[in-house]
């Protein structure tokens, strides 16, 4: 996997987050996580200098968890129909 491929996956995840497409963002981030977990930290050199990527598994996990929370909030907001909400009510007789 090249650094350009890593950047492509991350850019796709960021674009999905920007459009609030949480399912796609999670999918892109999971692909990125799977690929980064299987390679060591990456670096490349060239005429413009050196570039290095250090894999931060906790940071990626935190980002995935945040996307999952946003996805759950969006699903919850979309499941409410109109201004009304349904609540469970249990009736009990008053004791004398």
N, C-alpha and C positions, 0 to 999 in steps of 0.2 A: 504494500500500500504506500502510495506516495503522499507527500505533504499536500500536493494539489488535490488529491482525492479526499483527504481529510477535510480540507477547506471546503470542498464541494458539498460534502455531507453536512458539515456544520452550517454552511450558508443556506442550504435547503431547510434545515431545522429552524434557523432564525427567521426565514421568510414565512414558514408555516406558523411560527409563534406570532409574527407581526400581523398575520391575517386571522389570528385566533382559531386556526385549524389545529386543535390540540392533538387529535388522533394522528395527523401527519407528522407533527412535531415530535411526538413520542416515538413514532416509527423511525424517523430519521435519526433521532438521538440513540435509539437502541441499536440501529445499524452501526452508528459511529462507535458506540460503546463496545460492541462485539468485535469490531475490527481493531480498535485501539488496545483491547485487552489481549489480543493475540500477537502484538508486535511490541518490541521495546521502544523506548522513547526515540523519536525520529529527528534527524537533522539533514540539512542539505547545504551545500556550498555552491558558489558560483562567482561570476565576475562581479555581482552586486554585493557580495558578502555572504555571510553564513546565516542560516535560519535554523532554529531548533524548536521542536515541540516536546513538551513534557506532559505525559498523560497524568491527569489529576482525577483518579476514579471517584473520589468523594465529591468533587465539584460537579462532575457529570451526573452522579446519582442525585445530588441536590437539585440539579436542573430538571432531571426526569421527574422527581417527586413534585416539584413545583408545577410542571406541566400537567401531571395527573390531578393535582388539586384544582387547577384551572379548568380542566376537562370536567371534573365532577361538579364544580360550581356551575358551569355552563349547562350541563345536563339537568341539574336541579332547577335552574332558572327556566329552562325550556319546558320542564314537565309541569309547571304551574300554568293552569289554564285560566286566562283572564285575571280579574282582580280577586277571584275567590279561591280559597284554599280549603281542602278537606281535612277535617280533624276527627279523630276517633273519640267518641263520647261514650262513657259508661254510666248508665243510670242505676241508681240504687235507691231503695225505699228508705225513708227516714225511720230511724228506730225510736220507739217511744218508751 
